[in-house]
Structure formats: C-alpha cells, structure tokens
C-alpha cells in the first residue's frame, strides 16, 4: 500500500493536486513562512511554533494583490472584506503549519531527490520537453521567489500531500452505497413547467420617479463614467528596421560565405533500407537471444547482396523502418543511430543489429552522397540574409543596452532615444487599460506599462517593453483623458429603463411565487393556467443531463423534494429574462443493474468523495486538537 501511494504521488493526478497546492502556497506567501524568522512580533503560535507578523503580512498582501488582479487595479476593498481577508490569511497559515507538523510527526519525509524530480517534471519549466534552467529562473523571477524558497515550497507541498493521498486512495465504498449513488444519479423526474417572461410585465405602466433615478445615479456613479484613456508616444528598436539600413558590399558577402561555408553546405545524404526484428516487451531472455541471432543472420545476408525487399514477407515495414527508407540526412535519423550512420561512407554498407526498445534494427546504406558546398552565386541571397541577420542582432544587442540607459537618464523625453536609434517618435491612438486600439495598444504589455504608476502618474519613460525577440519599445504618455462622470441628464433614460426592468423582474418573480403558493394549497394546474394565462409545458421524464428544458428548470426540478403519492411539488426557476414555475409529478429511481464499466466508474467516484470527506474531517480534527494561540490586536482576529 505504501508503494502504491508513493507511485500515486508521482502520477499525473497527484501532479495536478500538488501543482495547485504549490500555487496556493505561493499565494499565501508560504516561502517566508517556512523560511523562519522575519519580524520578531508574533501574531500566532501553533503548538509552540510562531507565525510572525512579517509572515502574516506577506500572506495577506499576496492574497490582496491576487484579488486586485481579478477585479481591478483601482478596486477599493470595503473594510469588512479587508478584515475577512486578513482572517483567511492567518487561518490558512495556521492550517499549513498544523498539516506540516502532523505529517512530520507521522513519519512522512521528502528527500532532495524527490524534490528535484518533481521540479524537473513541472511543465512550467520545460522547453522542448526538457527542464530549462533559464525558463525556471525566468518564471521564478516573476513570482518574487528565489530558487531555494521555491524548492522548500515544493518540499512542503509534497510532504503535506502524502497523508492526503493516503486517505483518498485507501477509502472504500460498500456495494449498497454505490448502488444508492447509481440510483440517485441515474434518476429520472417527470416535469411540467410554465414560463413568465419579464417582457410581459414591461408592457404594464411602470412609473419611475425622478428622485429614484437621481438616487440610483448617486449610488452607482462608477457605472456612469467614461473610460480613462491615454495616447502614448514611443520609439521602437527592431531587427527589421536595422536590416533596412544595412547594405553589405559584395566583398563582405564573400568573406562571410568563406567563413561560414557550413551554413551553405548541402548535407551528406544516405539512401537507406532497414529491417526490424521485433521483440515483445514480455519476451524472455531466450526469446531475445533468438531474435538477436536472427537479426545477425539477416545482416550477413544483406552484406552478401540481398535486398530488404526480399524479407518484407517475414518482417513487414513498421514506422521505425519507414522513417529510415529512401534518402535521408543525419538530422532525420534517431539519435541512437546517428553515430552508426555517420560511419557509412561506401555503397551497400550494413549496420550490424542495434538493440532498440522495439527489437533489433538492421540498416543498409544502398547509396550515399557526400556533403557539397553550394556555389556562392547559387546561395548569394541566403548569404546576404544570414549576414544581415547576424549584423542586425549584434547591433540590436548593443543598442538595447544603450536604449535602456538613455531613457533612464532622460526620463522626461524620448527625443534622445529617437536620435540614438535614428527613428521617429511615433504616437498611438487613445486607448483604455482593458481595450486597445488598432495599433501597438492591442498588446496588453503596452496597456499595462502605459497605465502604470511610473508612466501615467510620475510621467516617466517606461522600462524596455519586449514585444518579440526582435522588437523592443519604450513609451511615455502623450495625452491623458481621465475618467469623467456623465451628467444625470445624459444617462437618465438609461437608468429609467434599468429600473423599469428591475421592477418588471420583481413582479414576474412575485407572481411566480404567488402561483407556487396557491398550487401548494391545493389549486390545480388548470385553475392557475386560466387565472394567470399560463401555458403548461409537459417535458415528461428527464434525466440529470437532459437538454429538453433549460438548465435552470432542470436544476430546480432535481432540487425539489420527491412528491408523495398523488401529490406534486413545486418551485420557481430563474431563467434569462423570465421566471418558470416548475412542477414535479413523479420520480423514477435509476437502474442499479448497470454494466461493469459504469459500476466501476461510480465506485471510483463514491470512493473518491469518501476519501476527500475523510481528509477534510482529518484536517479539521488536527486543527481542533492543535494548541493555537492568536495574539490580540494582530489585525486578523
């Protein structure tokens, strides 16, 4: 069982869970929490282990910033919401400490090798399928972590996750529980419903007093402001522009060609044939030995002049051998064979059997072509393109550093930068923070920089903005149109229509609830149809995933209590621009005699739910038993 759990902690499911844990911990600032001391002011103690004010402040700040990013950079948090956020931050730090202590006390450990393995397999840090140190450092820098903090974060995540997975993967469900779940999930319900459109109530005369319109306007001024907009001036450093100003001489092209003939050489080619003698994954040592002997015999026959085609009836072509047929260059050859292929330099040479995962591979070089340096005149256009690219990249790298320095030294103007680059200062259209125009402002990096405090409020040049690997922009605000409050007169009709709709919506809801109340007291569907001009729609028996009715009607039908004999139950569903009176006439339990595959799916889901519930109870028990002392006046109580 322990081995099974260990394997699961390295699988895809655990990977997702642990990645979410790491993300959560990052949000709460756990790296400072795990790292120990900060401020000596203690805000809480968990079984004698202190949580300092600095740790708590960082946890709160990270959560606040996350909330701000989700809503708006100008979002002002109400005082009660701020207190709740502080409370949640502290409670999360306490829970993490409790879980960590419990894991250590129960004998769970995480080795450095496990941490390294997990880190190397995180998709966020992989480039072309391999772990990239550069990518790792790039991502970590954006999260304000240092590598050691992040490794500690992974270690704690893996540590806390072990008992959780232990409970989840050892949970079980009894057959009756599974059958009960199948019966409930596969249940069908007999539904009738009638719709009350809000538009029907809008036809009635609804008068909205002027003072109500004015009161709404005062209470929702933020809704009636024009968007804050800016226009930016900018200079661009791009490889494309640098290339346009470069005109290398004929001699320069020839010199570059002579120094880089490898770039203009047609690679060596081999015309190959191949045979694979297959070996099953479950093959015994004797079977592997037999396959190897057969492969060696085939290789000898190929050396004596036989063709691969003569063995096709015995060893049909497979993807591996199809890829090694016809003319190929070395970069098309699997890495395991490249060294062998490079040794083939005469006709009809044969590579002796090479052991690969699928079996023993024999390759024959029917023909080959030596590498050929292409004449200068043939590749002159490519030579010029390569030389220009090289020169532009070198100049781009030099100018990039100079651009950063000059825009920092002259923060109030782009003129020196434009002179340095030899480009004009260009201007964008007006755009808002959330929506760009048809120019560079379509890029969110531009909008974020333009509305940053440094650029918008302090009126400085922006930092270098990397648009692509070949293009960098520096900008500053050209013009600024602040958000302005529209006049009450200009939005009065808009407010009036909104309040009329709200009043009509309320009437529709009240009438729907009134109909349900009368039905519950014994009124018939026919009486309600006549009194309220309703049309009852008979949907019949519906499953949980039916698309015969709207999702809100279906959800309401499955929330209603099961009707007693000869009686019905009723409810109200909120529809888009309408309300529906929902009537439940009957319930048919799902068939519990499901097939084996369906039964196993349900069993897994029930067991998973049981495991998650057990873990939640386990966690609550640990927190309840822990000795937690929260200091007074910490701002989170």
C-alpha positions in Angstrom: 0.0 0.0 0.0 2.8 2.4 0.8 4.4 1.7 -2.5 1.1 2.3 -4.3 0.7 5.7 -2.5 4.3 6.6 -3.4 3.6 5.8 -7.0 0.4 7.9 -7.0 2.3 10.9 -5.5 4.4 10.8 -8.7 1.5 10.4 -11.1 -0.5 12.9 -13.1 -3.3 13.1 -10.6 -1.0 14.0 -7.7 0.9 16.3 -10.0 -2.2 18.4 -10.7 -3.1 18.4 -7.0 0.4 19.3 -5.8 0.7 22.0 -8.5 -2.5 23.5 -7.1 -1.1 23.3 -3.6 2.2 25.0 -4.7 0.1 27.7 -6.4 -2.0 28.2 -3.2 1.1 28.3 -1.1 2.7 30.8 -3.4 -0.4 32.9 -3.0 -0.2 32.8 0.8 3.5 33.6 0.9 4.4 30.3 2.5 8.1 30.6 1.5 8.7 33.3 4.1 6.6 31.3 6.5 8.7 28.1 6.0 11.9 30.1 5.9 11.6 31.0 9.5 12.3 34.3 11.1 11.3 37.7 9.9 9.8 40.2 12.3 10.1 39.1 15.9 6.5 40.2 16.5 4.4 37.0 16.9 0.8 37.1 15.7 0.0 33.4 16.5 1.6 30.2 17.8 0.7 26.7 16.5 1.8 24.0 19.0 4.5 26.4 20.1 5.7 27.3 16.6 5.4 31.1 16.0 3.9 32.8 13.0 5.4 36.2 12.8 3.9 39.5 11.7 6.1 39.6 8.6 4.9 36.1 7.5 1.3 37.1 8.1 1.7 40.4 6.3 3.1 38.8 3.3 0.4 36.2 3.2 -2.3 38.9 3.4 -0.5 41.1 0.8 -0.3 38.3 -1.8 -3.9 37.5 -1.4 -4.9 41.1 -1.6 -2.9 41.5 -4.8 -4.5 38.4 -6.3 -7.9 39.8 -5.6 -7.0 43.1 -7.1 -5.7 41.5 -10.3 -9.0 39.6 -10.6 -11.1 42.7 -10.2 -9.3 46.0 -11.0 -6.2 47.8 -10.0 -8.4 50.6 -8.7 -10.5 48.3 -6.6 -11.1 49.7 -3.1 -11.7 46.9 -0.7 -14.5 47.5 1.9 -13.4 47.4 5.5 -15.4 44.3 6.4 -14.0 42.4 3.3 -10.4 43.5 4.2 -10.9 42.1 7.8 -12.2 38.8 6.3 -9.2 38.6 4.0 -6.8 39.1 6.9 -8.6 36.5 8.9 -8.5 34.0 6.0 -4.8 34.7 5.5 -4.0 33.9 9.1 -6.2 30.8 9.2 -4.5 29.4 6.1 -1.1 29.9 7.7 -2.3 28.1 10.8 -3.7 25.2 8.8 -0.5 24.8 6.8 1.6 24.7 10.0 -0.8 22.1 11.6 -0.6 19.9 8.5 3.1 20.1 8.2 3.7 19.3 11.9 1.3 16.3 11.6 3.0 14.9 8.5 6.4 15.1 10.2 5.1 13.6 13.4 3.5 10.7 11.5 6.9 9.8 9.9 6.4 11.3 6.4 9.5 12.6 4.8 10.5 14.1 1.4 14.0 13.6 0.0 16.0 16.1 -2.0 15.9 13.6 -4.9 12.0 13.7 -4.9 12.0 17.5 -4.9 14.5 17.6 -7.8 12.5 15.0 -9.8 9.2 16.8 -9.2 10.8 20.2 -10.2 12.3 18.8 -13.4 8.9 17.4 -14.5 6.9 20.6 -13.9 5.6 21.7 -17.3 6.0 25.3 -16.5 9.8 24.9 -16.5 10.1 22.7 -19.6 11.2 23.8 -23.1 11.1 21.3 -26.0 10.3 18.6 -23.5 13.3 19.2 -21.3 13.8 21.0 -18.0 15.3 24.5 -18.7 17.3 26.3 -16.0 16.7 29.6 -17.9 13.0 29.1 -18.0 13.0 28.2 -14.3 14.8 31.4 -13.4 12.5 33.4 -15.6 9.3 32.1 -14.1 10.7 32.3 -10.5 11.8 35.9 -11.0 8.2 36.9 -11.9 6.9 35.3 -8.6 9.3 37.2 -6.4 10.8 33.9 -5.2 14.4 32.8 -5.0 15.2 29.2 -6.1 15.8 28.0 -2.5 12.5 29.3 -1.4 10.7 27.6 -4.3 12.4 24.2 -3.6 11.3 24.5 0.1 7.8 25.2 -1.2 7.8 22.1 -3.3 9.1 20.0 -0.4 6.3 21.2 2.0 3.7 20.6 -0.7 4.9 17.0 -1.3 5.1 16.4 2.5 1.6 17.6 3.2 0.1 15.8 0.2 1.3 12.3 1.4 -1.3 11.7 4.2 -4.0 13.3 2.0 -3.3 10.8 -0.9 -3.1 8.0 1.7 -6.6 8.7 2.9 -8.0 9.2 -0.6 -6.5 6.1 -2.1 -7.4 3.8 0.9 -11.0 5.0 1.0 -13.7 2.4 0.1 -17.4 2.3 -0.7 -19.8 -0.5 0.2 -21.8 -2.1 -2.6 -25.1 -0.6 -1.2 -23.5 2.9 -1.2 -22.5 2.5 -4.8 -26.0 1.2 -5.8 -27.6 4.1 -4.0 -25.4 6.6 -5.8 -26.2 4.9 -9.2 -29.9 5.1 -8.4 -29.7 8.7 -7.4 -27.5 9.9 -10.3 -29.5 8.0 -12.9 -32.8 9.2 -11.5 -35.5 10.5 -13.9 -38.0 13.1 -13.0 -41.4 13.9 -14.5 -41.5 17.7 -15.1 -44.1 20.2 -16.2 -43.4 23.9 -16.3 -44.8 27.3 -17.3 -42.8 30.4 -18.2 -43.5 34.0 -17.1 -41.5 36.4 -19.4 -40.3 39.7 -17.8 -41.3 41.4 -21.1 -44.9 40.6 -20.3 -44.7 42.8 -17.2 -42.8 45.6 -19.0 -46.0 46.1 -21.1 -47.7 47.4 -17.9 -47.4 51.0 -17.0 -44.3 51.4 -14.7 -43.6 54.9 -13.4 -40.1 55.6 -12.0 -40.0 58.9 -10.0 -37.2 61.4 -10.8 -35.9 61.2 -7.2 -35.5 57.4 -7.5 -33.5 57.9 -10.8 -31.3 60.5 -9.1 -30.7 58.3 -6.1 -29.7 55.4 -8.3 -27.3 57.7 -10.2 -25.7 58.9 -7.0 -25.3 55.3 -5.7 -23.8 54.0 -8.9 -21.6 56.8 -10.2 -18.8 54.4 -11.1 -21.2 52.9 -13.7 -21.6 56.2 -15.5 -18.0 57.2 -16.0 -16.3 57.3 -19.3 -13.2 55.1 -19.5 -9.9 56.6 -18.6 -7.8 56.7 -21.8 -4.2 57.6 -22.8 -2.3 58.0 -26.0 1.4 57.1 -25.9 4.5 58.3 -27.7 7.0 55.6 -28.4 10.2 54.6 -30.1 10.9 51.1 -31.4 14.1 49.2 -31.7 13.7 46.3 -34.1 15.9 44.0 -36.1 13.7 44.5 -39.1 14.3 48.3 -39.1 18.1 47.8 -38.5 18.3 45.4 -41.5 16.7 48.0 -43.8 19.5 50.4 -43.2 22.3 47.8 -43.8 23.9 47.4 -47.3 26.8 45.0 -47.2 29.3 45.0 -50.0 30.0 42.1 -52.4 33.3 41.6 -50.7 31.7 41.4 -47.2 29.2 38.8 -48.5 32.1 36.7 -50.0 34.1 36.9 -46.8 31.0 35.8 -44.7 30.4 33.0 -47.1 34.0 31.8 -46.8 33.9 32.0 -43.0 30.6 30.1 -42.8 30.6 27.5 -45.5 28.9 25.1 -43.2 25.8 27.2 -43.4 25.7 26.8 -47.1 26.6 23.2 -47.4 24.2 20.6 -48.7 24.4 17.9 -46.0 25.5 14.4 -46.6 22.7 12.1 -47.6 22.2 8.3 -47.4 19.8 6.1 -49.2 18.8 3.6 -46.6 16.9 0.4 -46.2 16.1 -1.1 -42.8 14.6 -4.2 -41.2 13.3 -4.5 -37.6 13.3 -7.9 -35.9 10.7 -7.3 -33.3 11.0 -8.2 -29.6 7.9 -8.2 -27.3 8.1 -6.3 -24.0 7.3 -9.5 -22.2 9.9 -11.6 -24.1 12.1 -14.0 -22.1 15.9 -13.9 -22.3 15.8 -16.9 -24.6 13.4 -15.2 -27.0 15.6 -12.0 -27.0 18.6 -14.2 -27.8 16.8 -15.9 -30.7 15.7 -12.5 -32.1 19.3 -11.2 -31.9 20.6 -14.3 -33.7 18.0 -13.9 -36.5 19.0 -10.2 -36.8 22.7 -11.0 -37.2 21.9 -13.6 -39.9 19.8 -11.0 -41.8 22.7 -8.5 -41.6 25.0 -11.1 -43.1 22.6 -11.8 -45.9 22.3 -8.0 -46.7 26.1 -7.7 -46.8 26.1 -10.5 -49.3 23.9 -8.5 -51.6 20.3 -9.4 -50.7 17.8 -6.6 -50.6 15.5 -5.6 -47.7 12.5 -6.2 -50.0 13.2 -9.9 -50.2 12.5 -10.1 -46.4 9.3 -8.0 -46.4 7.0 -11.1 -46.2 8.8 -12.1 -43.0 9.4 -8.7 -41.4 6.8 -6.1 -42.6 7.7 -2.4 -42.6 6.9 -0.6 -39.4 7.0 3.2 -38.6 10.6 2.9 -37.5 11.8 1.3 -40.7 9.6 3.5 -42.9 11.3 6.5 -41.4 14.7 5.0 -42.4 13.8 4.4 -46.0 14.9 6.5 -49.0 17.2 9.5 -49.0 17.8 10.9 -45.5 20.1 13.5 -43.8 21.6 12.8 -40.4 19.1 15.1 -38.6 16.3 12.8 -39.7 18.0 9.8 -38.1 17.1 8.8 -34.5 19.9 9.9 -32.1 20.7 6.3 -31.1 21.7 5.5 -34.7 23.4 8.7 -35.8 26.9 7.6 -34.8 26.5 4.4 -36.8 25.0 6.2 -39.9 27.9 8.7 -40.0 30.3 5.7 -40.3 28.6 4.6 -43.6 30.7 6.1 -46.4 30.5 3.4 -49.2 27.8 1.7 -51.1 26.0 -1.4 -49.6 27.4 -1.0 -46.1 25.4 -2.5 -43.3 25.0 -1.5 -39.7 25.0 -4.7 -37.6 21.9 -5.2 -35.4 21.3 -2.3 -33.0 19.1 -3.1 -29.9 16.3 -0.6 -29.6 13.1 -0.8 -27.5 11.1 -2.4 -30.3 13.7 -5.1 -31.1 16.8 -5.4 -33.2 17.3 -2.9 -36.1 19.5 -3.5 -39.2 20.2 -0.6 -41.5 21.7 -0.9 -45.0 23.2 2.1 -46.9 22.3 1.4 -50.6 23.8 4.6 -51.7 25.2 7.9 -50.3 26.0 11.5 -51.4 28.9 13.4 -49.9 28.3 16.9 -48.4 28.6 19.6 -51.1 29.3 23.2 -50.6 26.9 25.2 -52.7 28.5 27.8 -55.0 28.4 31.4 -53.8 26.3 32.6 -56.7 23.7 30.0 -56.0 23.2 30.9 -52.4 24.1 34.6 -52.6 20.6 35.7 -51.4 20.8 33.3 -48.4 24.3 34.6 -47.6 23.1 38.2 -47.6 20.1 37.2 -45.4 22.3 35.4 -42.9 24.9 38.2 -42.8 22.3 41.0 -42.4 20.6 39.0 -39.6 23.9 38.5 -37.8 25.0 42.1 -38.0 21.5 43.3 -37.0 21.4 41.1 -34.0 24.8 42.3 -32.8 23.7 45.9 -33.3 20.4 45.2 -31.6 22.1 43.8 -28.5 24.4 46.9 -28.3 21.6 49.4 -28.9 19.3 47.6 -26.4 21.6 48.4 -23.5 22.2 52.0 -24.7 18.4 52.5 -25.1 17.8 51.4 -21.5 20.4 53.8 -20.2 19.4 56.8 -22.3 15.7 56.5 -21.5 16.6 56.2 -17.8 18.9 59.2 -17.9 16.3 61.3 -19.7 13.1 60.1 -18.1 11.0 63.0 -19.4 11.7 62.7 -23.1 12.0 60.2 -25.9 13.9 62.6 -28.2 17.4 61.4 -27.1 16.3 57.8 -27.6 14.9 58.5 -31.1 18.2 60.2 -32.0 20.2 57.3 -30.8 18.1 54.8 -32.9 17.7 57.1 -35.8 13.9 56.5 -35.8 11.0 58.9 -35.4 8.9 59.2 -32.2 5.6 57.6 -33.1 2.2 58.1 -31.5 -0.7 55.7 -30.7 -4.4 56.2 -30.7 -6.3 56.8 -27.5 -6.9 53.5 -25.6 -8.2 52.3 -22.3 -6.5 49.9 -19.9 -8.7 47.0 -20.8 -9.2 47.6 -24.5 -6.6 48.7 -27.1 -7.0 50.3 -30.5 -5.8 49.1 -33.8 -2.1 49.8 -33.3 0.5 48.8 -30.7 -2.1 49.2 -27.9 -3.6 45.8 -28.9 -0.7 44.3 -26.9 -1.5 44.1 -23.2 2.1 44.8 -22.3 1.7 48.2 -23.8 -1.5 49.0 -21.9 -0.1 47.7 -18.6 3.0 49.9 -19.0 1.0 53.0 -20.1 -1.3 52.8 -17.1 1.5 52.0 -14.6 2.1 54.5 -11.8 5.7 55.2 -13.1 4.4 56.2 -16.6 0.9 57.6 -16.0 1.3 59.4 -12.7 5.0 60.1 -12.5 5.2 61.0 -16.2 8.4 59.0 -16.8 9.5 56.8 -19.7 8.6 53.2 -19.4 11.1 50.4 -19.0 12.1 48.4 -22.1 9.0 46.5 -23.3 9.9 43.3 -25.1 7.3 42.9 -27.8 9.0 40.0 -29.5 12.6 38.6 -29.5 13.2 41.0 -32.4 11.4 44.2 -31.2 11.6 46.4 -28.1 9.6 49.5 -27.3 9.9 52.4 -24.8 6.9 54.6 -24.4 5.6 57.6 -22.4 2.2 59.2 -22.1 1.4 61.6 -24.9 -2.1 62.6 -23.8 -4.4 61.6 -20.9 -8.2 61.6 -20.9 -9.3 60.9 -17.2 -12.5 59.1 -16.5 -15.3 61.6 -16.2 -18.7 61.3 -14.7 -21.5 61.6 -17.3 -24.3 64.0 -16.4 -27.5 62.7 -14.9 -29.4 64.2 -17.8 -27.4 62.2 -20.3 -27.9 58.8 -18.5 -31.4 59.4 -17.1 -33.2 57.4 -19.8 -30.7 54.5 -19.4 -31.3 54.5 -15.6 -35.1 54.7 -16.1 -35.0 51.7 -18.4 -32.9 49.7 -16.0 -35.2 50.5 -13.0 -38.3 49.6 -15.1 -36.8 46.3 -16.0 -35.9 45.6 -12.3 -39.5 46.4 -11.3 -40.9 44.2 -14.0 -38.4 41.4 -13.0 -39.6 41.7 -9.4 -43.3 41.5 -10.5 -42.6 38.4 -12.5 -40.8 36.7 -9.6 -43.6 37.7 -7.2 -46.2 36.3 -9.5 -44.3 33.0 -9.9 -44.0 32.6 -6.1 -47.7 33.5 -5.8 -48.7 30.7 -8.2 -46.5 28.2 -6.4 -48.1 29.2 -3.0 -51.6 28.6 -4.5 -50.6 25.3 -6.0 -49.2 24.1 -2.7 -52.5 25.0 -1.0 -54.4 22.8 -3.5 -55.1 24.8 -6.6 -55.0 22.9 -9.8 -52.7 23.5 -12.8 -55.8 24.2 -14.9 -57.0 26.8 -12.5 -53.7 28.6 -12.5 -53.4 28.4 -16.3 -56.8 30.2 -16.5 -56.2 32.7 -13.8 -52.7 33.7 -14.9 -52.9 33.0 -18.7 -50.2 30.3 -18.4 -49.2 27.6 -20.8 -48.0 24.4 -19.1 -45.3 22.6 -21.0 -45.1 18.8 -20.4 -41.5 17.8 -20.5 -42.1 14.2 -19.3 -39.4 12.2 -17.5 -36.0 13.8 -17.7 -32.5 12.7 -16.7 -30.0 14.9 -15.0 -28.2 15.7 -18.2 -31.3 16.3 -20.4 -31.3 19.1 -22.9 -35.1 19.2 -23.5 -35.5 22.0 -21.0 -33.3 24.9 -19.8 -30.6 24.1 -17.2 -32.4 26.3 -14.6 -35.7 24.4 -15.0 -33.8 21.1 -14.8 -31.8 22.1 -11.8 -34.9 23.3 -10.0 -36.7 20.0 -10.8 -33.9 17.9 -9.3 -33.8 20.1 -6.2 -37.5 19.7 -5.4 -38.4 17.1 -2.7 -39.8 13.8 -4.0 -43.6 14.1 -4.3 -45.8 11.9 -2.1 -48.4 9.6 -3.7 -51.0 11.5 -5.8 -49.3 14.8 -4.9 -46.9 17.1 -6.7 -44.2 19.5 -5.6 -43.5 23.0 -7.0 -40.7 25.5 -7.3 -39.5 28.7 -9.1 -36.6 28.7 -11.6 -34.8 31.9 -12.6 -34.5 32.0 -16.4 -32.8 34.6 -18.6 -35.4 37.4 -18.7 -38.1 35.2 -17.2 -39.2 33.0 -14.3 -40.5 29.5 -14.6 -43.0 27.7 -12.3 -41.7 24.1 -12.1 -44.0 21.2 -11.2 -42.6 17.8 -10.3 -45.1 15.0 -10.8 -43.0 11.9 -10.1 -39.6 10.3 -9.7 -38.2 7.1 -11.2 -35.1 5.7 -9.5 -32.1 4.9 -11.7 -31.4 1.3 -12.8 -28.9 -0.1 -10.3 -28.1 -3.1 -12.6 -25.6 -1.1 -14.5 -22.8 -2.7 -16.6 -19.4 -3.5 -15.1 -17.7 -0.4 -16.6 -20.4 2.0 -15.3 -20.4 0.4 -11.9 -16.6 0.8 -11.6 -16.8 4.5 -12.6 -19.5 5.1 -9.9 -17.4 3.1 -7.4 -14.4 5.2 -8.0 -16.3 8.5 -7.7 -18.0 7.4 -4.5 -14.7 6.2 -3.0 -13.0 9.5 -4.1 -15.8 11.5 -2.4 -15.5 9.4 0.8 -11.7 9.9 0.8 -12.0 13.7 0.3 -14.5 13.8 3.2 -12.3 11.7 5.4 -9.3 14.0 4.7 -11.4 17.1 5.4 -12.5 15.7 8.7 -8.9 14.6 9.5 -7.7 18.1 8.8 -10.4 19.7 10.9 -9.6 17.3 13.7 -5.9 18.3 13.6 -6.7 22.0 13.7 -9.2 21.4 16.6 -6.6 19.4 18.6 -3.7 21.8 17.9 -2.8 24.4 20.5 -3.3 27.6 18.6 -2.8 30.9 20.4 -3.7 34.0 18.4 -2.3 37.2 19.8 -4.7 40.0 20.4 -4.6 43.2 18.2 -2.9 41.4 15.3 -5.4 42.8 12.8 -6.8 39.4 11.8 -8.9 38.4 14.8 
